[in-house]
Every structure is written in structure tokens, then in C-alpha cells.
Amino acid sequence: MSESSVAGVRGMSVAAAFAGMRSVAPVVFRAGCPDCRGRFELAASALRLAIGASRRSTFYSFTCPDCGAAVRKPAGERIVELLTGGGVRTLRLHSTV
């Protein structure tokens, strides 16, 4: 980085640096419960993603807000991408081999 670009950053105020930023709406995910058939939206904080060594051991889970059932669903590559990009907490499962 050149000295002139560093000097320009030093002279910038916090207000100027964040002037173009807008507030970001929280990410919500649509989900459904296989037990009660309820359909709802969940915040990223309501979901958990577990990434295993195979497709069969990679899943996401949540508690149904309608009936309270613990729900666990398989997560393919696209679902993993969407959930991690949306801020869902992730647990990586390791094999004991």
C-alpha cells in the first residue's frame, strides 16, 4: 500500500467511511414442520447446521415454533451455502476413525 493511500484513510472520519451504508434487514429462512405441518419463518439464530463427513451426516435442525417438536432435515450443498451465508451457527462433525 502506498503512503498516499494510507494518509487518505487516516484523514477520513468514521461518519464519512460509513456514509454510504444502509441498515441490513435480518435474514429469515422459510421452514416447515413435518409433525404439525406448520409453515413459518425462522431467524438464523433459531437454526443449527451440522456438517458431517458425508451427505447423510450433514443436516440442519430447529425447534418448531408451533408445536415444539425438534426437527432435523438433511442439508445438501445448496442448503449449506444458504444457511452459512445467512449467519446460521455451524458445527463441524469429525469422524473418530
N, C-alpha and C positions, 0 to 999 in steps of 0.2 A: 504494500500500500504506500502510496507516495505521501510525502509530508503535507502537501497542499490538501489532499482529501481528508487527512486526519484533522487538520486545522479547521476545515469546513464543518466537520462533525462536532468538534469541540465548541464551536460558536453557535450551534443550533440549540434552541430551547426545547424542553420537553413538550410544551404545547405545540410547537411547530412540527416536531417529529411525529406526533400523533394526530395532527390536524385532519388528515385525510381518512382516518379510520372511522368506521361506523361500528355500532354495537352489533354483536353477532347473536342471532337467535339460538337458543339451546337446541341441540339435536334431539329429536324424538324418533323412536322406532315403532312401527306398527307390529303388533303381535296378536296371537290368538291362543286361547287355552283349549287343549283337546278334551279336557274334562267337562267344563261347563259351556264350551263353545263361545265364550265371551270374546269380543274383539275390542282392542284398546290400543292406546299409545303409551310407550314407556320411555322415560328419560334414560340416558346412558348409564346413570348411576344405579338403575334398577336391574341391569343386566350383568351377567358374568360370562366371560368367554374362556373356555379351556381348550388349549391347543395341544393335541397329543401327537404321537409318532405316526398315526395313520388317520385316514378319513373317519374310521369307525370310532376313534377316540378323541375326535375334535367336535365340540358341542358348545352351545350357549344355554344358559339357564336363567330363570326368573321365577318370581312368585306371582301367581295370578292375582291381580288386584280385586277381582270379582269374587272368587271362591276360595282363595288362599292356597291353592294347590301348587306344589313345587313342579315346575315344568322344565323339561330338558329336551332340547331339539338338536339334531345334527347340524353342523356348520361346514358347508363346502367353502372353497376358496373365495368365492364372491362374498358370501356372508361374513367370513373372517375379515376380508378387506373393508367392508362397510362398517362392521362393528368396531374394528380397531381405529379406523378413520374417524368414527363418531365419538371416540373417547371412552369406549367400554373397557372396563378393567379386565386384564388378561392374565391367565395363569398358564404357564407352560408346564405340561406334564412330561416327566422324564421316565424312560424305561429303566428297570432295575437289572437289566442284563449286563 
